[in-house]
Amino acid sequence: MYATVDPTTGVAVRTFEPLTDAGAQAALGDATQSYRSWARTPLAHRAEALQRVAELHRRQIDELAALVTLEMGKPVSQARGEIQLVASIYEYYATSGPGLLRDEVLDIAGKGQALVRTAPIGPLLGIMPWNFPLYQVARFAAPNILLGNTILLKHAPSCPQISLAIERIMAESGLPDGVYRSVFVTHEQVAALIADPRLQGVSLTGSERAGRAVGSLAGQHLKKAVLELGGSDPVLVLPSADVDQAAPAASTGRFWNAGQVCTSTKRAIVTEPVWDAFLDRFLAEAATWTTGDPIREDTRLGPLATAAGRDTVAEQVADAVAKGATLHLGGTVPDGPGSFYPATVLSGVTPDMRAYHEEIFGPVAVLYRVADTDAAVELANSSKYGLGGAVFTADPAEAEDVVDRLEVGMVGVNTVVRSSPEMPFGGVKNSGIGRELGRFGLDEFANKKLVRTI
């Protein structure tokens, strides 16, 4: 069931029925039919449509932010920040995208000439999560609409009204029917869509478990898949680090969006020389992240998106504390309605605890005390995930060395990883396959067509 459940109260506000099997197949049929004309639409016209999508997001920012707050509990000020980023992504592809799609002329031996043309491949399925319900859609939809692909978008069941709002904006921008369609479909219908020869690819942002399921289906049917999965991003605080710079950045990186961020700084790995100073400053910063009503402008920490998610986080913390971890802050589920959980800080987490191996998708920071830089890198790389990471140091040579040694897809030096339209996003190991945003987002679902002329 697709349903809006207010996470501040736990009350179901509105429900939606999924499509019938015939309805899901009809949606794919429309996307297939539209692809034939959309792929032939002049690139300049596709770019103009994306510019209108950007402008509509900015024009409707308050309405969209209110929906984000209602459906997943994000504080309204943070929701507006997400929508501003979303608008910049659509605008980036509208303005810079056409240049990135220019033919690449090759230097070849012999007569004639050769070039590589970046062409669309057909209808795609996007499976998107609830934690950034507009941003995740934008980074998949924007480059592929520009490229000439058509999109079926299956959003998280907890974000149906946001999903419909995005579809409405796409229609208001002038996109032809069938270029972008929101589909409320079941897991079984997703499997049928991926198996259908008309669908050419699937992009999923979600859990490792979901990635395995979708990736397996895509492989069985020889479909291209992009998978952006979990993360347990480390922030390495090395001996020469400026603690007054590192601690606020790590705190914001961890508690923003109630910690429900793939690239959240989930592990702070702090070297011995700066441990005491960092711990004191980090705890002071963490204490400022107090929970409150997400519709208030001054609220920094809203509820988690679901009660089930909050309960999982509470269980992970309780397991760590029961097995000997130190609880510095938080760790208690508050009384009252809603799926709230306080900013929480743990240290002394060991491999026998769930918090050591699992991604904690909530406002829980885990701090590790290590002897030196080598120990910090070793611990950072011990995770099965490899999405992003950060290094804080005053030594440029040390920064270069550690950046090269970290097994992640993105690294910030004296800053945490932040998303921007022109920079690629993605990871290695169990964090997924493929890249989004920047010029790389145009290449994942593209036919890199060689044209040889004599």
C-alpha positions in Angstrom: 0.0 0.0 0.0 1.2 3.5 -0.9 0.4 5.7 2.1 1.2 9.1 3.6 1.9 8.5 7.3 2.8 11.6 9.3 6.0 10.6 11.2 5.3 13.2 13.9 2.1 11.4 14.9 2.2 8.0 13.3 -1.3 8.7 11.8 -2.1 7.6 8.2 -3.2 10.7 6.3 -4.0 9.3 2.9 -3.6 6.0 1.1 -3.3 5.0 -2.6 -3.9 1.8 -4.4 -1.1 0.3 -6.6 -1.7 -0.1 -10.3 -3.2 -3.2 -11.7 -0.9 -5.5 -13.7 -2.6 -4.2 -16.9 -2.1 -0.6 -15.7 1.7 -1.2 -15.1 2.1 -2.7 -18.6 0.1 0.1 -20.2 2.5 2.6 -18.5 5.5 0.8 -20.0 3.7 0.8 -23.4 3.2 4.6 -23.2 6.9 5.1 -22.2 7.9 3.0 -25.2 5.7 4.9 -27.6 6.8 8.3 -26.3 10.5 7.3 -26.5 10.3 7.0 -30.3 9.4 10.7 -30.6 11.2 12.1 -27.5 14.6 10.6 -28.7 14.1 12.5 -32.0 13.1 15.8 -30.3 15.9 18.4 -30.8 18.3 18.5 -27.9 17.7 22.2 -27.4 14.0 21.6 -26.8 14.7 18.8 -24.3 17.0 21.2 -22.5 14.3 24.0 -22.4 11.9 21.5 -20.8 14.4 20.8 -18.1 14.9 24.5 -17.5 11.1 24.8 -16.9 11.2 21.9 -14.5 13.9 23.8 -12.5 11.9 27.0 -12.5 8.7 25.1 -11.4 10.6 23.6 -8.4 11.7 27.0 -7.3 8.3 28.5 -7.8 6.6 25.8 -5.8 9.3 25.4 -3.1 7.0 26.0 -0.1 4.3 23.6 -1.3 6.9 20.9 -2.1 8.8 21.4 1.2 5.5 21.0 3.2 5.0 17.6 1.4 8.5 16.5 2.3 8.0 17.4 5.9 4.6 15.7 6.0 5.7 12.4 4.3 9.1 11.8 5.8 9.6 14.3 8.7 12.4 16.4 7.3 12.6 19.8 9.0 11.0 22.3 6.7 14.2 24.5 6.4 16.2 21.4 5.4 13.4 20.4 2.9 13.7 23.8 1.2 17.5 23.2 0.9 16.8 19.9 -0.8 14.5 21.6 -3.3 17.0 24.3 -4.1 19.6 21.6 -4.8 17.0 19.8 -7.0 16.4 22.9 -9.1 20.1 23.4 -9.6 20.4 19.8 -10.9 17.7 20.3 -13.5 19.2 23.6 -14.5 22.7 22.2 -14.7 21.6 19.6 -17.3 19.5 22.2 -19.1 22.5 24.6 -19.5 25.6 22.4 -19.4 24.2 19.1 -20.6 24.0 19.9 -24.3 27.7 20.7 -24.4 28.5 17.4 -22.6 26.6 15.5 -25.3 28.6 16.8 -28.2 30.1 14.2 -30.5 33.6 13.1 -29.5 35.9 13.0 -32.6 38.5 10.2 -32.4 42.0 10.3 -33.6 42.2 7.3 -35.9 44.6 5.5 -38.2 43.8 5.4 -41.9 41.4 7.3 -44.0 38.2 9.0 -43.1 37.0 10.0 -39.6 35.3 8.4 -36.6 33.3 9.8 -33.8 31.4 8.6 -30.7 27.9 9.9 -30.3 26.0 9.6 -27.0 22.5 8.4 -27.8 19.6 7.3 -25.6 18.6 3.6 -25.2 14.9 3.7 -24.4 12.5 3.4 -21.4 14.0 3.2 -17.9 12.7 2.3 -14.5 13.8 4.4 -11.5 13.3 3.0 -8.0 13.8 5.8 -5.5 13.9 6.1 -1.7 12.2 8.4 0.8 15.1 10.1 2.5 15.7 12.7 -0.2 12.5 12.2 -2.1 13.0 14.9 -4.7 16.8 15.0 -5.0 17.1 11.3 -5.6 14.6 11.5 -8.5 16.3 14.6 -10.0 19.8 13.0 -10.3 18.3 10.1 -12.1 15.6 11.9 -14.2 17.4 15.0 -15.3 20.3 13.5 -17.3 18.1 10.8 -18.8 15.3 13.2 -19.9 17.9 15.4 -21.5 19.5 12.4 -23.2 16.2 11.3 -24.7 15.3 8.3 -22.6 11.8 8.0 -21.0 11.1 7.2 -17.4 8.8 5.2 -15.2 9.4 6.3 -11.6 8.5 4.0 -8.7 8.9 6.0 -5.5 9.0 4.7 -2.0 5.5 3.7 -0.8 5.7 6.3 2.0 6.1 9.2 -0.5 3.1 8.9 -2.8 2.1 12.6 -2.7 5.6 13.7 -3.5 5.8 11.3 -6.3 2.6 12.7 -7.8 3.8 16.3 -7.3 6.9 15.5 -9.3 4.8 14.0 -12.1 2.6 17.1 -12.1 5.6 19.4 -12.4 7.0 17.3 -15.3 3.6 17.7 -17.1 3.4 21.4 -16.3 6.9 21.9 -17.9 5.5 20.7 -21.2 7.1 17.2 -21.3 5.0 15.1 -23.7 2.8 12.3 -22.2 4.8 9.2 -21.4 8.2 10.8 -21.1 7.9 10.8 -17.3 5.3 8.7 -15.4 4.9 8.0 -11.6 3.9 4.4 -11.1 2.6 2.9 -7.9 3.6 -0.7 -8.4 4.2 -3.8 -6.3 7.5 -5.8 -6.0 6.0 -8.4 -8.4 5.1 -5.7 -10.9 8.7 -4.3 -10.7 10.0 -7.7 -11.5 7.7 -8.0 -14.5 8.8 -4.6 -15.8 12.5 -5.4 -15.5 11.8 -8.7 -17.4 9.9 -6.9 -20.2 12.1 -6.5 -23.3 10.8 -3.0 -23.8 12.5 -1.7 -20.7 16.2 -1.0 -21.2 17.5 -0.2 -17.8 16.9 0.3 -14.1 18.3 2.6 -11.5 17.8 2.0 -7.8 18.8 4.0 -4.8 18.1 2.0 -1.6 19.3 -0.7 0.7 21.9 -3.3 0.0 19.2 -6.0 0.1 17.1 -4.2 -2.5 20.2 -3.7 -4.6 21.0 -7.4 -4.6 17.4 -8.2 -5.7 17.2 -5.6 -8.4 20.7 -6.2 -9.6 20.0 -9.9 -9.9 16.9 -9.4 -11.9 18.6 -6.9 -14.2 21.4 -9.3 -14.8 19.1 -12.2 -15.6 17.5 -10.1 -18.3 20.6 -8.4 -19.6 19.5 -4.9 -18.5 21.8 -2.1 -17.5 21.6 -1.3 -13.8 22.9 1.6 -11.6 22.7 0.8 -7.9 23.4 3.4 -5.2 23.2 1.5 -1.9 24.2 1.9 1.7 27.2 3.6 3.2 29.1 3.8 6.5 31.2 6.8 5.6 34.3 7.5 7.8 35.6 10.9 8.8 39.3 10.6 9.6 40.6 13.2 12.1 44.4 13.0 11.8 47.0 14.3 14.3 47.4 17.8 12.6 43.6 18.3 12.1 41.9 21.5 13.2 39.4 20.1 15.7 37.4 23.3 15.6 36.9 22.7 11.9 36.5 18.9 12.0 34.0 18.5 14.9 31.3 20.9 13.6 31.6 19.4 10.1 31.4 15.8 11.3 28.4 16.7 13.6 26.5 18.4 10.8 27.4 15.6 8.5 26.0 13.0 10.9 22.8 14.7 12.2 21.5 16.4 9.1 18.2 14.9 8.0 18.2 12.9 11.3 21.2 10.9 10.0 19.1 9.4 7.2 21.7 10.1 4.6 23.8 7.5 2.6 26.8 9.8 2.8 26.3 10.8 6.4 29.6 10.7 8.5 28.6 7.6 10.4 32.0 6.8 11.7 34.4 9.4 13.2 37.9 7.8 13.4 40.0 10.0 15.6 43.7 9.7 16.2 45.1 9.7 19.7 46.7 13.1 19.7 43.4 14.9 19.1 41.0 12.5 20.7 40.2 14.4 23.9 39.8 17.8 22.2 37.6 16.3 19.4 35.4 14.4 21.8 34.7 17.5 23.9 33.9 19.7 20.8 31.9 17.0 19.1 29.7 16.4 22.1 29.1 20.1 22.5 28.0 20.3 18.8 25.9 17.1 19.0 24.0 18.5 22.0 22.7 21.4 19.9 20.8 18.9 17.6 17.6 18.8 19.7 14.4 17.2 18.4 11.4 19.3 17.6 8.3 19.7 15.4 9.6 19.6 11.8 7.2 22.3 10.6 9.0 24.9 12.8 11.7 26.9 11.1 14.2 26.5 14.0 13.9 22.7 14.3 17.2 20.9 13.4 16.3 17.3 14.2 12.8 16.0 13.2 11.4 12.5 13.5 12.8 9.6 11.6 10.7 8.8 8.6 9.1 5.7 10.0 8.5 4.0 13.4 10.1 0.8 12.1 13.3 2.7 11.1 13.4 4.4 14.6 13.0 1.0 16.3 15.9 -0.5 14.3 18.2 2.4 15.3 17.2 2.0 19.0 17.9 -1.7 18.8 21.4 -1.1 17.3 22.2 1.4 20.1 20.9 -0.9 22.8 22.9 -3.8 21.5 26.1 -1.8 21.5 25.5 -0.5 25.1 24.6 -3.9 26.4 27.9 -5.2 25.0 30.0 -2.5 26.6 30.0 0.5 24.4 30.1 3.9 26.0 27.0 6.1 25.6 28.0 9.7 25.7 24.7 11.3 24.7 21.1 10.4 23.8 20.2 6.7 23.4 16.7 6.8 24.9 13.5 6.7 22.9 11.4 9.7 24.0 7.9 9.4 25.3 5.0 10.5 23.2 3.8 10.1 19.6 5.9 10.1 16.5 9.2 8.3 15.5 11.6 10.7 17.2 15.1 9.7 18.3 17.6 12.0 20.0 21.1 12.8 18.7 23.2 10.0 20.1 27.0 9.5 20.5 28.7 6.1 21.1 32.3 5.1 21.5 34.0 1.9 22.3 32.1 0.0 19.6 33.7 -3.4 18.9 33.2 -6.0 16.1 30.8 -8.1 18.2 28.3 -5.2 18.1 25.7 -4.5 15.3 26.8 -0.9 15.3 30.2 -1.9 14.1 29.1 -3.7 10.9 25.6 -2.3 10.1 24.7 1.0 8.6 22.9 3.0 11.3 20.3 5.1 9.4 19.5 7.6 12.1 21.1 10.3 14.3 23.8 8.1 15.9 27.5 8.9 15.7 30.0 6.2 16.4 33.5 7.5 17.5 36.6 5.4 17.2 39.9 6.1 19.0 43.0 4.9 17.1 46.7 5.3 17.5 47.8 7.0 14.3 47.0 7.6 10.6 47.8 4.1 9.4 45.3 2.7 12.0 42.7 5.2 10.9 43.0 4.2 7.3 42.9 0.5 8.2 39.7 0.9 10.2 38.1 3.1 7.6 38.7 0.4 4.9 37.5 -2.4 7.1 33.8 -1.7 6.2 32.0 -3.6 3.5 30.8 -0.2 2.3 32.7 2.3 0.2 30.5 5.3 -0.6 32.2 8.4 0.7 34.6 9.6 3.3 36.4 12.7 4.7 39.9 13.4 5.8 40.8 16.3 8.2 44.5 17.2 8.3 46.7 20.3 8.0 49.4 18.3 6.0 48.7 18.4 2.2 51.1 15.5 1.6 49.3 13.3 4.2 45.9 14.2 2.7 47.0 13.1 -0.8 48.4 9.8 0.6 45.2 9.0 2.6 42.9 10.0 -0.2 44.7 7.5 -2.4 44.5 4.7 0.2 40.8 5.1 1.1 38.5 2.6 -0.6 35.6 4.9 -1.4 34.0 6.6 -4.4 34.1 10.1 -3.0 36.5 11.9 -0.6 36.4 15.3 1.1 39.6 16.9 2.3 38.9 19.2 5.3 35.2 19.0 4.4 32.6 16.3 4.4 31.1 15.0 1.1 28.4 17.2 -0.3 26.4 16.8 -3.4 26.6 19.2 -6.3 25.2 18.9 -9.8 28.5 18.9 -11.6 30.3 16.3 -9.4 29.9 12.6 -9.8 28.1 10.6 -7.0 28.7 6.9 -6.3 30.7 4.3 -4.5 32.5 1.0 -4.5 32.3 -2.3 -2.7 28.8 -2.9 -1.3 27.8 0.7 -1.8 26.8 0.2 -5.3 27.6 0.3 -9.0 27.7 3.3 -11.4 27.7 7.0 -11.0 25.2 9.8 -11.1 25.4 13.6 -11.7 28.0 15.5 -13.7 28.9 14.3 -17.1 29.0 10.7 -15.7 25.2 10.8 -15.2 24.8 11.1 -18.9 26.8 8.0 -19.7 25.2 5.3 -17.6 22.0 4.7 -19.7 23.5 5.7 -23.1 24.5 4.1 -26.3 28.1 5.3 -27.0 27.6 4.9 -30.7 30.6 4.7 -32.9 30.2 6.4 -36.3 33.0 5.7 -38.9 33.0 7.6 -42.2 35.3 7.0 -45.1 
